[in-house]
Amino acid sequence: MYVAKFDKDKVLWKVTLFEKRWSELMLSNEIYEIKSKSFFFHASGYRWLNKEMARIMFEQHKLEIING
């Protein structure tokens, strides 16, 4: 599962993408930071997040693009 976090820091929006996985050792979820980037506009961060998620899913063969 993937989790996105939007933080407002004065002028910039910081968008961080995490992956959340179940750990049998700890019997709880572990969270790993994948990427982070800053933007002036919330909408720009949202577009970047959508692009990154599509790229990750495509690389993991969980997304197939037809006639694109």
GUZAVO-45642 format. One line per 4 residues: number of its first residue (from 0); their letters; for each residue x, z, y negated of N, C-alpha, C. Coordinates in nm, 4 decimals. Layout:
N
NUM = a = X/Z/Y/X/Z/Y/X/Z/Y; ...
END
This chain:
68
0 = myva = 0.0846/0.0000/0.1163/0.0000/0.0000/0.0000/0.0898/0.0000/-0.1234; 0.0443/-0.0663/-0.2263/0.1201/-0.0739/-0.3516/0.0451/0.0003/-0.4616; 0.1219/0.0621/-0.5508/0.0667/0.1389/-0.6618/0.1350/0.0936/-0.7898; 0.0574/0.0753/-0.8955/0.1127/0.0372/-1.0253/0.0848/0.1495/-1.1251
4 = kfdk = 0.1844/0.1742/-1.2103/0.1711/0.2797/-1.3116/0.2014/0.2199/-1.4482; 0.1094/0.2399/-1.5429/0.1263/0.1952/-1.6811/0.1507/0.3181/-1.7672; 0.2632/0.3206/-1.8386/0.2959/0.4300/-1.9306/0.3134/0.3746/-2.0707; 0.2538/0.4420/-2.1688/0.2678/0.4035/-2.3091/0.3770/0.4885/-2.3718
8 = dkvl = 0.4795/0.4224/-2.4296/0.5903/0.4921/-2.4945/0.6038/0.4382/-2.6359; 0.5416/0.5047/-2.7310/0.5387/0.4653/-2.8721/0.4888/0.3226/-2.8885; 0.5764/0.2238/-2.8816/0.5383/0.0843/-2.9052/0.5227/0.0063/-2.7755; 0.6004/0.0402/-2.6744/0.6062/-0.0396/-2.5518/0.5223/0.0191/-2.4390
12 = wkvt = 0.4755/-0.0701/-2.3514/0.4127/-0.0322/-2.2257/0.5172/-0.0482/-2.1167; 0.5383/0.0538/-2.0365/0.6283/0.0453/-1.9223/0.5424/0.0349/-1.7962; 0.5627/-0.0726/-1.7207/0.4877/-0.0955/-1.5977/0.5833/-0.0773/-1.4812; 0.5445/0.0066/-1.3871/0.6267/0.0347/-1.2701/0.5455/0.0052/-1.1450
16 = lfek = 0.6070/-0.0658/-1.0511/0.5423/-0.1012/-0.9252/0.6070/-0.0195/-0.8141; 0.5233/0.0499/-0.7366/0.5697/0.1339/-0.6271/0.5111/0.0846/-0.4952; 0.5825/0.1153/-0.3866/0.5274/0.0936/-0.2534/0.5078/0.2309/-0.1897; 0.3895/0.2526/-0.1336/0.3568/0.3803/-0.0710/0.3455/0.3572/0.0790
20 = rwse = 0.4246/0.4314/0.1574/0.4258/0.4173/0.3035/0.4049/0.5532/0.3688; 0.3427/0.5496/0.4877/0.3249/0.6712/0.5654/0.4541/0.7032/0.6394; 0.4974/0.8270/0.6344/0.6177/0.8718/0.7031/0.5784/0.9665/0.8158; 0.6109/0.9279/0.9384/0.5820/1.0140/1.0528/0.6696/1.1393/1.0521
24 = lmls = 0.7914/1.1281/0.9987/0.8807/1.2445/0.9929/0.8239/1.3560/0.9057; 0.7767/1.3172/0.7883/0.7267/1.4173/0.6937/0.5763/1.4372/0.7057; 0.5098/1.3513/0.7813/0.3636/1.3537/0.7951/0.2940/1.3481/0.6587; 0.3471/1.2633/0.5735/0.2879/1.2404/0.4417/0.3352/1.1048/0.3905
28 = neiy = 0.2893/1.0685/0.2729/0.3279/0.9409/0.2135/0.4619/0.9527/0.1413; 0.5410/0.8459/0.1512/0.6642/0.8331/0.0737/0.6420/0.7216/-0.0274; 0.6944/0.7398/-0.1467/0.6768/0.6402/-0.2525/0.8137/0.5881/-0.2942; 0.8272/0.4545/-0.2951/0.9511/0.3882/-0.3342/0.9239/0.3005/-0.4547
32 = eiks = 1.0090/0.3100/-0.5569/0.9964/0.2237/-0.6737/1.0523/0.0859/-0.6401; 0.9741/-0.0189/-0.6668/1.0172/-0.1555/-0.6392/1.0756/-0.2187/-0.7642; 0.9982/-0.2206/-0.8731/1.0428/-0.2819/-0.9995/0.9764/-0.2124/-1.1165; 1.0410/-0.2262/-1.2308/0.9873/-0.1698/-1.3538/1.0243/-0.2631/-1.4690
36 = ksff = 0.9341/-0.2755/-1.5659/0.9588/-0.3626/-1.6794/0.8771/-0.3131/-1.7984; 0.9261/-0.3392/-1.9201/0.8577/-0.2963/-2.0424/0.7994/-0.4157/-2.1162; 0.6836/-0.3928/-2.1817/0.6113/-0.4977/-2.2531/0.5538/-0.4426/-2.3828; 0.5330/-0.5320/-2.4786/0.4668/-0.4935/-2.6028/0.3157/-0.4827/-2.5844
40 = fhas = 0.2596/-0.5668/-2.4984/0.1157/-0.5719/-2.4799/0.0768/-0.5326/-2.3379; -0.0323/-0.4590/-2.3249/-0.0837/-0.4164/-2.1951/-0.1160/-0.5376/-2.1082; -0.1747/-0.6400/-2.1665/-0.2122/-0.7598/-2.0918/-0.0903/-0.8323/-2.0335; 0.0205/-0.8316/-2.1061/0.1432/-0.8936/-2.0545/0.1933/-0.8195/-1.9314
44 = gyrw = 0.1849/-0.6883/-1.9336/0.2242/-0.6082/-1.8182/0.1352/-0.6343/-1.6985; 0.0061/-0.6513/-1.7247/-0.0893/-0.6790/-1.6175/-0.0613/-0.8152/-1.5546; -0.0306/-0.9164/-1.6366/0.0033/-1.0499/-1.5838/0.1308/-1.0450/-1.5004; 0.2324/-0.9722/-1.5481/0.3574/-0.9581/-1.4736/0.3320/-0.8896/-1.3395
48 = lnke = 0.2477/-0.7869/-1.3406/0.2148/-0.7145/-1.2186/0.1469/-0.8059/-1.1170; 0.0521/-0.8863/-1.1622/-0.0153/-0.9807/-1.0724/0.0836/-1.0813/-1.0140; 0.1754/-1.1298/-1.0957/0.2759/-1.2259/-1.0501/0.3675/-1.1631/-0.9450; 0.4128/-1.0411/-0.9692/0.5003/-0.9711/-0.8745/0.4295/-0.9440/-0.7424
52 = mari = 0.3028/-0.9026/-0.7488/0.2282/-0.8756/-0.6261/0.2097/-1.0032/-0.5446; 0.1797/-1.1144/-0.6109/0.1648/-1.2417/-0.5402/0.2972/-1.2828/-0.4763; 0.4085/-1.2634/-0.5465/0.5396/-1.2985/-0.4923/0.5731/-1.2136/-0.3700; 0.5490/-1.0840/-0.3783/0.5781/-0.9931/-0.2671/0.4931/-1.0280/-0.1452
56 = mfeq = 0.3642/-1.0494/-0.1664/0.2756/-1.0821/-0.0541/0.3121/-1.2162/0.0084; 0.3516/-1.3137/-0.0737/0.3926/-1.4438/-0.0218/0.5187/-1.4301/0.0636; 0.6162/-1.3515/0.0173/0.7407/-1.3311/0.0920/0.7170/-1.2578/0.2239; 0.6157/-1.1717/0.2300/0.5845/-1.0970/0.3512/0.4888/-1.1743/0.4426
60 = hkle = 0.4593/-1.2990/0.4065/0.3689/-1.3863/0.4827/0.2277/-1.3260/0.4936; 0.1847/-1.2527/0.3916/0.0501/-1.1987/0.3861/-0.0383/-1.2790/0.2909; 0.0221/-1.3789/0.2243/-0.0507/-1.4643/0.1320/-0.0136/-1.6085/0.1626; -0.1162/-1.6902/0.1813/-0.0945/-1.8333/0.2054/-0.1603/-1.9103/0.0916
64 = iing = -0.0877/-2.0033/0.0339/-0.1396/-2.0819/-0.0776/-0.1731/-2.2211/-0.0267; -0.2962/-2.2623/-0.0511/-0.3436/-2.3937/-0.0052/-0.3761/-2.4784/-0.1272; -0.3273/-2.6028/-0.1305/-0.3522/-2.6970/-0.2409/-0.3139/-2.6374/-0.3755; -0.2034/-2.5649/-0.3812/-0.1640/-2.5022/-0.5069/-0.0355/-2.5583/-0.5523
END
